[in-house]
Structures are given as C-alpha cells and as structure tokens.
Amino acid sequence: MARTLQQPSHRRRNKFPAVLATATALALAGTGLALSAGGANAAVGNLVSNGGFDSGLSGWTCTGSTTTVSTPVHSGTGALAATPGAGDTAECTQTVSVLPNTAYQLNGWVQGSYVYLGARGTGGTDPSTWSAQSSWNQLNTTFTTGANTTSVTLYVHGWYGQPTYYADDIQLIGPGGTATPTPSASATSASPKPSASASASASPSQSASPSASSSPSPSNSPSPSGSASTPPPNTGLPKHVLTGYWQNFDNGSTVQKLRDVQGAYDIIAVSFADSTTTQGAISFTLDPALATKLGGYTDADFKADIAAKHAAGKKVVLSIGGQNGAISVGSSAAATAFSDSAYKLIQQYGFDGIDVDLENGVNATYMAQALHTLQAKVGSGFVLTMAPETIGMYSTAGAYFQLALATKDILTVVNTQFYNSGGMNGCDGKVYTQGTVDFITAQVCTHIQGGLRPDQVGIGVPASSKAAGGGYVNSTVVNNALDCLATGNHCGSFVPPAKWPTIRGAMTWSTNWDANNGNDFSNNVGAFVRGMQ
C-alpha cells in the first residue's frame, strides 16, 4: 500500500576443507534435516564446481548477459557479474550429483538488486532465497532430497530489468552422489518470466525487499506444513470476510470518515501507524490535512466511529507499514517496544488488532515474537491480518512467508497483494500474468501448499485502475477467482489441485478508491463473499 497517487504499493568458498566435514554434518543435523544412513558415511564437502567463479563460467550454464569480473569479489580472483534483461533473469545453473533422502545446505555470497539462490529437482520442497543489498551478503537455505533424487540443479539469477548483480563462493554442502549428473534441458524453465509486455517497470519496487539477513536461520524457520488441524482463531468474524484499507490521508481518491466506510467491509484496516524514535515502537495520529478536508475530524469522532463499526459487527485493525512505513522490529527490545506501544493504541482507540503491511523488510523471528506478545495482552479476540507484496509470499524461504507460518496459531488472514508484480510462477511452476484469474488462483495455491490453512488466505486487489501501477482486475474476475478456489468453477487455464471452500475472502486497496470507483468492489465482491457457503 502507499501514500502516493498513482502507485500505491500495498505495493542467492570455492574450497571446503576436509577438517570441516564432521562439523558441517553436525550443523546440518542441527537444522532438523538429518543425513540419511547412506549419507552419513559419505564424504561431506562442497559439491559445487567453480563456485567461486575463479575459472570463469566453467561448470556453469548461463543465459543472458553473464560474465566474470575480478572486482568486486567476495574472495579469490573472480565473481559472477550478470545483467538481467527485459525478458530474462541472467541465470546461471549447475547440476550436481546428490544422494537420496539426504539433507543439504546451500549458500552463496551475493550483492545487487534482487539476487536469487535456490535449487530445483530436489524431490521435495525446492528451496529459494533472495536479497537485494548493495554490499556482499550471504544467502543460506537447506533442503532434503527425495527418495529417488540423484541430482539437483542449483541456480542463481536476478530480476527482469534490474541492474547487474554479483555472486561468489556458492556452496552446496553435503555428501556427493554416485551418479553422473545430466543438466536438464528445462533447467531454467522454472525461473519467473514476464509476460510479452513486461518490462523493467514490472519488477518489484526496491522498498519491497527484505534482506536475507533479516530472515530467521533455517533451523529457526517454522515447519511449512504447520498444523492443518489447528482451528482458526475465535475472532467473532464470519467464515468469509471482506477487508478494506481506510486511508488516513488524502491522495486524490474519495476522502472518508471511518463511519463512511462501506458496510460490506468486515475488516477495516486503518492505514497507517507511524514509527517513532524508539526502534519498534509505533504511534498513530489522525492526519490534520485529512481532518480539514473532511470539515473537521477529531480523535473523539474517530473513536466513536470505531465503536459504531463494532456495534455493526465489524473489526477495525491498525495497519503498520505501507510503502513509506519504516517500522523495524529486529531485536527483542524492538519487539517489546512494538507490543507495548501497539497495545497502548489498541486500548486508546479500540482497535481489534494489527495489520502487517511492512514493505521495507521483515524480521520473521522478532516480528513473530512481538505479535505473540501483543496477542497475549489483547486476548483471543485479537485480529491479525497481513498484506505482503506478491514477491514476499513467492516461497516459504521468504521472510514474509516465514512470518505468516510463525504466527499461524494467531493469524486471521493473509491478503497478498496480487498486483504491481508482473508475471510470476504459480504453484504448478508455470508463469502467469498479473491481472488474470490464473495469476490469483495459482499464487493462492502456493500459499496453501506452503502451509497456510485456506481460511487464512485471501485475495488482495486494487479497487480501481487508479489504485495501483498494474494488476487491476474488475469485480467479476475477483468473484471468479474465489469461486474457482472454493468450488472449482469459473477457473481459467489453471485449475487448483483441490477445492478450498473455506478460502477466507478478498481485500482491496482501498475503501477510498472503491468509493471513487462507484463502490464496484464492495457492492459486487461483497455480495459474492456474503453468499459463499
């Protein structure tokens, strides 16, 4: 989400000493991914050939504009330098031999805008991690091979139209396999590719990228599977809900008092809280310019409006972040400051909970700590919603997805922003273009397969073409996507592998832009959501 008019963004060492083999095996076991019986007796080391790029691109298969340079390097004499184009990610891959049913650790040093490191063909959950930093930083992830897996394809790539990225010292740590690996002809087919009309403008904004260093280590990451039988939090909300963001500022859309928010919205997210000089702490103030535009709007008026929404059975949450929000919860002290200040605002205004819309990086470990502490203060009626950008929920290795999984026991709904993202892979590995039923349903499938319950997943879309830079869909498309996910009807070319009748509902940015667009979203999607079984 954003405070602007036209683009509200709501919107991955070359040598491995033998003396470290035992320590590495223990480290892998510490992640909860123990080596198999066969793997435990195999030699453990770095399986990547020329991972430091000191021998040029030898051992790697690359696409697009890729070369090696002598500076900048992380170590040694060379590093990969790759420049993505409008239609490619400048990817380099290497297929290595591995053992079945065995744990591996993948890491590498990178720098630049949107650098991805991962593996394909693992026979299990293929790992992917990424960062966007201007200095060298290490990406780390782990995976366990499937029962019949004898080789995997490692990859490193950038993002469409972004500047040159650099990679160095890529390692796959674990026991080597016995088969001779054969690179797959489709090794790069799983890389996200833009639609024919995609350009650099379709790439994620810089503000969206959490650094890899802010993510929990693999050993601290929540299990993607979670607990499927865990009941949804008892928040008093209906089975299916409509969520809308109310703008505490004027950006050219229709200004509203909270009382004016359309009655179809079950959850109203007040955007946004502000950061303070204390890291992690938040504050909230009604925007004076908005109050003037509304002919006067006081704290007392606002509190009374919240109470009236409660009387109508609605929930009002305070949203933190947005495109310009610089709230950082990166330590235990910051987590305490966040929960204390948020609880004070909840008591002061009557908010029912918190919406997490952080677009400047998420530390899943400490943010989850803060939210659990806050929920314990508020009680079982606490409402927790999230609105990550699409890239934030692209993989369970991402910090935002990890946050959702780490708070699954108290999470009400994640309404991912299915816009301002360009084309992306769905859960079937195929690329879908934003602004389509297929894009929405294939991304939702990824979220559910990644470990969220269907009742914790919603659809996030802009209320009008003015409310986002791209990806707007009309209310009919939203309804078709919900029907496809819930009943298997009105799907596009992508048909989900299961029906999810408890899919939670839909969200829009914003109630103001909805009003500006003749209430198309609240009238039509609202009616559809209320009619869902």
GIWOPE-V373530 format. One record per residue. N is the residue number from 0. RES is the residue in one letter. NEAR is the number of other ideal C-beta (glycine too) atoms within 12 Angstrom. D_LAST is the distance of its C-alpha to the last C-alpha in Angstrom with 2 decimals. Layout:
BEGIN
N & RES & NEAR & D_LAST
N & RES & NEAR & D_LAST
END
This chain:
BEGIN
0 & M & 54 & 30.02
1 & A & 41 & 33.44
2 & R & 35 & 35.74
3 & T & 27 & 37.25
4 & L & 21 & 36.70
5 & Q & 22 & 36.18
6 & Q & 29 & 34.89
7 & P & 46 & 32.50
8 & S & 42 & 31.67
9 & H & 56 & 28.49
10 & R & 44 & 30.98
11 & R & 48 & 43.19
12 & R & 26 & 55.26
13 & N & 29 & 56.53
14 & K & 19 & 58.40
15 & F & 27 & 57.07
16 & P & 16 & 59.96
17 & A & 13 & 60.20
18 & V & 11 & 60.82
19 & L & 21 & 57.24
20 & A & 25 & 55.73
21 & T & 17 & 55.43
22 & A & 18 & 54.04
23 & T & 32 & 51.40
24 & A & 29 & 50.35
25 & L & 20 & 50.01
26 & A & 27 & 48.02
27 & L & 35 & 45.58
28 & A & 24 & 45.26
29 & G & 19 & 44.60
30 & T & 30 & 41.43
31 & G & 18 & 39.98
32 & L & 33 & 40.56
33 & A & 21 & 43.57
34 & L & 36 & 45.82
35 & S & 27 & 45.82
36 & A & 13 & 48.90
37 & G & 21 & 50.31
38 & G & 32 & 49.53
39 & A & 22 & 51.20
40 & N & 14 & 54.51
41 & A & 24 & 54.23
42 & A & 24 & 55.81
43 & V & 35 & 53.47
44 & G & 30 & 54.06
45 & N & 34 & 52.94
46 & L & 36 & 51.93
47 & V & 44 & 51.78
48 & S & 28 & 54.77
49 & N & 34 & 56.17
50 & G & 42 & 53.34
51 & G & 33 & 55.65
52 & F & 42 & 56.43
53 & D & 27 & 60.12
54 & S & 17 & 60.81
55 & G & 22 & 59.06
56 & L & 29 & 55.99
57 & S & 20 & 57.40
58 & G & 27 & 54.73
59 & W & 37 & 51.92
60 & T & 28 & 50.36
61 & C & 34 & 49.50
62 & T & 27 & 48.10
63 & G & 30 & 48.93
64 & S & 24 & 51.49
65 & T & 32 & 52.29
66 & T & 22 & 55.58
67 & T & 29 & 57.12
68 & V & 26 & 59.03
69 & S & 17 & 61.50
70 & T & 14 & 60.02
71 & P & 25 & 57.65
72 & V & 26 & 57.32
73 & H & 32 & 55.94
74 & S & 22 & 58.70
75 & G & 25 & 61.20
76 & T & 18 & 62.42
77 & G & 29 & 59.35
78 & A & 40 & 55.70
79 & L & 52 & 53.18
80 & A & 34 & 52.88
81 & A & 43 & 50.19
82 & T & 30 & 49.14
83 & P & 40 & 45.77
84 & G & 27 & 45.76
85 & A & 26 & 43.32
86 & G & 26 & 42.09
87 & D & 28 & 42.80
88 & T & 46 & 42.43
89 & A & 41 & 46.00
90 & E & 41 & 44.88
91 & C & 50 & 47.25
92 & T & 42 & 46.33
93 & Q & 40 & 48.19
94 & T & 35 & 47.40
95 & V & 43 & 48.72
96 & S & 31 & 49.21
97 & V & 44 & 47.31
98 & L & 36 & 46.86
99 & P & 30 & 43.73
100 & N & 28 & 41.80
101 & T & 41 & 43.59
102 & A & 38 & 42.75
103 & Y & 51 & 44.00
104 & Q & 46 & 44.31
105 & L & 47 & 44.30
106 & N & 40 & 45.85
107 & G & 48 & 47.71
108 & W & 38 & 49.19
109 & V & 46 & 47.96
110 & Q & 37 & 48.34
111 & G & 38 & 46.99
112 & S & 34 & 43.87
113 & Y & 42 & 40.87
114 & V & 47 & 42.46
115 & Y & 50 & 40.29
116 & L & 47 & 41.42
117 & G & 45 & 39.62
118 & A & 46 & 39.81
119 & R & 37 & 38.27
120 & G & 34 & 38.34
121 & T & 39 & 38.34
122 & G & 24 & 36.41
123 & G & 27 & 33.92
124 & T & 31 & 32.27
125 & D & 39 & 34.53
126 & P & 39 & 35.70
127 & S & 39 & 36.10
128 & T & 46 & 37.46
129 & W & 48 & 38.88
130 & S & 42 & 40.75
131 & A & 36 & 42.41
132 & Q & 26 & 45.66
133 & S & 19 & 49.08
134 & S & 16 & 50.92
135 & W & 25 & 50.85
136 & N & 33 & 47.96
137 & Q & 32 & 46.89
138 & L & 46 & 43.55
139 & N & 38 & 42.65
140 & T & 45 & 40.01
141 & T & 41 & 39.92
142 & F & 41 & 38.46
143 & T & 35 & 39.01
144 & T & 40 & 39.84
145 & G & 21 & 38.23
146 & A & 15 & 40.06
147 & N & 16 & 41.51
148 & T & 31 & 41.95
149 & T & 26 & 45.60
150 & S & 34 & 45.33
151 & V & 42 & 43.13
152 & T & 37 & 43.40
153 & L & 52 & 43.84
154 & Y & 50 & 43.28
155 & V & 54 & 44.04
156 & H & 46 & 43.12
157 & G & 45 & 42.61
158 & W & 48 & 40.30
159 & Y & 37 & 40.84
160 & G & 26 & 43.60
161 & Q & 35 & 44.24
162 & P & 25 & 47.81
163 & T & 29 & 49.68
164 & Y & 44 & 48.37
165 & Y & 41 & 50.53
166 & A & 52 & 50.01
167 & D & 44 & 52.45
168 & D & 38 & 52.92
169 & I & 48 & 49.85
170 & Q & 41 & 49.76
171 & L & 48 & 47.82
172 & I & 43 & 49.02
173 & G & 47 & 48.98
174 & P & 34 & 50.83
175 & G & 30 & 51.73
176 & G & 29 & 50.81
177 & T & 16 & 53.30
178 & A & 18 & 51.93
179 & T & 12 & 53.13
180 & P & 28 & 50.12
181 & T & 16 & 49.50
182 & P & 25 & 47.73
183 & S & 20 & 44.66
184 & A & 11 & 44.98
185 & S & 16 & 41.45
186 & A & 30 & 42.02
187 & T & 33 & 41.01
188 & S & 22 & 38.14
189 & A & 32 & 35.56
190 & S & 37 & 36.89
191 & P & 46 & 34.69
192 & K & 31 & 36.18
193 & P & 31 & 35.73
194 & S & 25 & 34.99
195 & A & 13 & 38.09
196 & S & 16 & 38.00
197 & A & 31 & 37.52
198 & S & 20 & 40.34
199 & A & 23 & 41.33
200 & S & 20 & 39.33
201 & A & 35 & 36.11
202 & S & 36 & 36.93
203 & P & 41 & 35.49
204 & S & 36 & 37.43
205 & Q & 25 & 39.95
206 & S & 31 & 38.24
207 & A & 42 & 35.22
208 & S & 40 & 37.03
209 & P & 43 & 37.17
210 & S & 30 & 40.36
211 & A & 39 & 40.41
212 & S & 28 & 42.56
213 & S & 33 & 39.87
214 & S & 43 & 37.57
215 & P & 34 & 37.88
216 & S & 27 & 40.08
217 & P & 34 & 38.48
218 & S & 22 & 39.49
219 & N & 23 & 37.53
220 & S & 37 & 34.39
221 & P & 31 & 31.25
222 & S & 21 & 30.13
223 & P & 30 & 27.63
224 & S & 20 & 25.84
225 & G & 27 & 25.26
226 & S & 17 & 23.65
227 & A & 20 & 20.39
228 & S & 10 & 20.03
229 & T & 19 & 20.62
230 & P & 16 & 17.97
231 & P & 31 & 16.74
232 & P & 31 & 19.15
233 & N & 13 & 18.66
234 & T & 33 & 18.85
235 & G & 22 & 17.14
236 & L & 33 & 14.63
237 & P & 28 & 10.95
238 & K & 22 & 8.47
239 & H & 36 & 8.51
240 & V & 42 & 11.94
241 & L & 49 & 14.50
242 & T & 57 & 17.98
243 & G & 55 & 21.26
244 & Y & 50 & 24.88
245 & W & 46 & 27.42
246 & Q & 47 & 30.90
247 & N & 39 & 33.78
248 & F & 35 & 36.18
249 & D & 24 & 37.02
250 & N & 32 & 36.89
251 & G & 20 & 36.98
252 & S & 33 & 33.43
253 & T & 29 & 32.63
254 & V & 29 & 33.66
255 & Q & 34 & 31.56
256 & K & 31 & 32.01
257 & L & 43 & 29.07
258 & R & 25 & 28.57
259 & D & 26 & 28.14
260 & V & 40 & 25.08
261 & Q & 38 & 22.37
262 & G & 22 & 20.07
263 & A & 37 & 16.85
264 & Y & 45 & 17.78
265 & D & 41 & 16.44
266 & I & 47 & 19.00
267 & I & 51 & 22.40
268 & A & 51 & 24.76
269 & V & 52 & 28.36
270 & S & 46 & 30.43
271 & F & 41 & 32.73
272 & A & 38 & 34.70
273 & D & 29 & 38.24
274 & S & 27 & 40.35
275 & T & 24 & 43.53
276 & T & 12 & 46.88
277 & T & 20 & 45.65
278 & Q & 24 & 43.74
279 & G & 36 & 40.13
280 & A & 29 & 40.33
281 & I & 42 & 38.33
282 & S & 26 & 38.92
283 & F & 35 & 37.32
284 & T & 24 & 39.11
285 & L & 31 & 38.00
286 & D & 24 & 39.47
287 & P & 16 & 42.60
288 & A & 17 & 42.51
289 & L & 31 & 38.97
290 & A & 23 & 40.03
291 & T & 15 & 42.96
292 & K & 23 & 40.90
293 & L & 27 & 38.67
294 & G & 11 & 41.82
295 & G & 15 & 41.74
296 & Y & 28 & 38.93
297 & T & 19 & 39.90
298 & D & 20 & 38.52
299 & A & 15 & 38.36
300 & D & 22 & 36.33
301 & F & 36 & 33.93
302 & K & 25 & 33.53
303 & A & 19 & 33.00
304 & D & 30 & 30.25
305 & I & 34 & 28.46
306 & A & 20 & 28.85
307 & A & 22 & 27.48
308 & K & 34 & 24.33
309 & H & 23 & 23.98
310 & A & 13 & 24.46
311 & A & 20 & 21.58
312 & G & 20 & 19.27
313 & K & 37 & 19.71
314 & K & 39 & 21.13
315 & V & 43 & 24.21
316 & V & 50 & 25.48
317 & L & 51 & 28.79
318 & S & 48 & 28.81
319 & I & 48 & 31.74
320 & G & 47 & 33.26
321 & G & 42 & 32.56
322 & Q & 37 & 35.01
323 & N & 29 & 37.98
324 & G & 35 & 36.99
325 & A & 23 & 39.53
326 & I & 41 & 38.18
327 & S & 31 & 39.36
328 & V & 46 & 38.57
329 & G & 30 & 40.85
330 & S & 20 & 42.54
331 & S & 20 & 42.17
332 & A & 19 & 44.00
333 & A & 29 & 41.68
334 & A & 30 & 38.63
335 & T & 24 & 40.19
336 & A & 31 & 41.04
337 & F & 44 & 37.49
338 & S & 34 & 35.90
339 & D & 25 & 38.64
340 & S & 35 & 38.48
341 & A & 43 & 34.69
342 & Y & 29 & 34.64
343 & K & 23 & 37.36
344 & L & 37 & 35.37
345 & I & 32 & 32.27
346 & Q & 17 & 34.58
347 & Q & 20 & 36.38
348 & Y & 33 & 33.56
349 & G & 30 & 30.61
350 & F & 41 & 28.44
351 & D & 40 & 25.51
352 & G & 44 & 26.17
353 & I & 50 & 27.11
354 & D & 48 & 25.87
355 & V & 53 & 27.92
356 & D & 49 & 28.87
357 & L & 48 & 32.23
358 & E & 43 & 33.65
359 & N & 33 & 37.16
360 & G & 35 & 36.67
361 & V & 46 & 34.79
362 & N & 38 & 36.43
363 & A & 42 & 33.66
364 & T & 31 & 35.90
365 & Y & 37 & 36.99
366 & M & 44 & 33.92
367 & A & 38 & 31.88
368 & Q & 30 & 34.68
369 & A & 45 & 34.52
370 & L & 44 & 30.77
371 & H & 27 & 30.95
372 & T & 29 & 33.92
373 & L & 41 & 32.20
374 & Q & 30 & 29.11
375 & A & 16 & 31.58
376 & K & 26 & 33.23
377 & V & 30 & 30.15
378 & G & 18 & 28.30
379 & S & 20 & 24.84
380 & G & 23 & 23.25
381 & F & 36 & 24.48
382 & V & 41 & 22.15
383 & L & 46 & 23.12
384 & T & 51 & 21.95
385 & M & 54 & 23.78
386 & A & 57 & 24.40
387 & P & 50 & 26.69
388 & E & 53 & 28.18
389 & T & 50 & 27.19
390 & I & 45 & 30.45
391 & G & 51 & 29.73
392 & M & 44 & 26.82
393 & Y & 41 & 28.61
394 & S & 41 & 29.77
395 & T & 43 & 29.45
396 & A & 41 & 33.17
397 & G & 44 & 32.51
398 & A & 47 & 33.02
399 & Y & 46 & 29.75
400 & F & 46 & 27.72
401 & Q & 42 & 29.95
402 & L & 42 & 29.26
403 & A & 46 & 25.49
404 & L & 39 & 26.14
405 & A & 37 & 28.81
406 & T & 41 & 26.54
407 & K & 40 & 23.47
408 & D & 27 & 23.90
409 & I & 38 & 23.52
410 & L & 41 & 21.54
411 & T & 47 & 18.50
412 & V & 50 & 17.79
413 & V & 47 & 20.01
414 & N & 51 & 19.66
415 & T & 51 & 22.34
416 & Q & 52 & 24.32
417 & F & 54 & 23.92
418 & Y & 47 & 27.03
419 & N & 43 & 30.80
420 & S & 46 & 30.92
421 & G & 43 & 32.22
422 & G & 36 & 31.37
423 & M & 45 & 30.23
424 & N & 36 & 29.52
425 & G & 36 & 26.06
426 & C & 33 & 25.28
427 & D & 21 & 27.02
428 & G & 23 & 30.19
429 & K & 27 & 30.16
430 & V & 32 & 30.69
431 & Y & 37 & 28.23
432 & T & 34 & 29.11
433 & Q & 42 & 27.39
434 & G & 34 & 25.77
435 & T & 33 & 23.88
436 & V & 36 & 20.48
437 & D & 36 & 22.29
438 & F & 43 & 23.68
439 & I & 49 & 20.40
440 & T & 45 & 18.58
441 & A & 40 & 21.80
442 & Q & 53 & 22.34
443 & V & 46 & 18.92
444 & C & 36 & 19.75
445 & T & 43 & 23.01
446 & H & 49 & 21.50
447 & I & 38 & 19.34
448 & Q & 31 & 22.27
449 & G & 37 & 24.49
450 & G & 32 & 22.99
451 & L & 47 & 20.15
452 & R & 32 & 16.89
453 & P & 32 & 13.86
454 & D & 33 & 12.61
455 & Q & 42 & 16.08
456 & V & 48 & 16.02
457 & G & 54 & 15.42
458 & I & 50 & 17.05
459 & G & 56 & 20.24
460 & V & 55 & 21.94
461 & P & 49 & 24.73
462 & A & 49 & 24.14
463 & S & 34 & 27.09
464 & S & 22 & 29.80
465 & K & 26 & 32.06
466 & A & 45 & 29.95
467 & A & 38 & 30.64
468 & G & 33 & 33.35
469 & G & 38 & 31.14
470 & G & 43 & 27.69
471 & Y & 32 & 26.27
472 & V & 39 & 23.49
473 & N & 26 & 22.28
474 & S & 33 & 18.82
475 & T & 19 & 18.19
476 & V & 35 & 18.89
477 & V & 47 & 16.55
478 & N & 35 & 13.62
479 & N & 30 & 14.87
480 & A & 45 & 15.14
481 & L & 49 & 11.59
482 & D & 33 & 10.52
483 & C & 34 & 13.39
484 & L & 45 & 12.54
485 & A & 36 & 8.96
486 & T & 25 & 9.83
487 & G & 20 & 13.58
488 & N & 19 & 13.90
489 & H & 24 & 16.09
490 & C & 27 & 17.88
491 & G & 26 & 21.51
492 & S & 18 & 24.25
493 & F & 32 & 22.54
494 & V & 23 & 19.88
495 & P & 38 & 18.49
496 & P & 19 & 19.83
497 & A & 20 & 16.49
498 & K & 22 & 12.76
499 & W & 34 & 11.15
500 & P & 21 & 7.35
501 & T & 29 & 8.26
502 & I & 42 & 10.25
503 & R & 44 & 11.06
504 & G & 47 & 11.54
505 & A & 52 & 14.83
506 & M & 52 & 18.30
507 & T & 57 & 21.28
508 & W & 54 & 25.00
509 & S & 52 & 25.56
510 & T & 46 & 24.75
511 & N & 46 & 28.38
512 & W & 41 & 28.14
513 & D & 43 & 24.98
514 & A & 31 & 27.14
515 & N & 30 & 29.92
516 & N & 30 & 27.77
517 & G & 17 & 26.85
518 & N & 30 & 23.51
519 & D & 31 & 21.95
520 & F & 46 & 19.58
521 & S & 39 & 18.44
522 & N & 25 & 18.24
523 & N & 30 & 16.47
524 & V & 44 & 14.45
525 & G & 36 & 13.73
526 & A & 24 & 12.38
527 & F & 31 & 10.17
528 & V & 39 & 8.83
529 & R & 24 & 8.37
530 & G & 20 & 6.42
531 & M & 29 & 3.81
532 & Q & 16 & 0.00
END
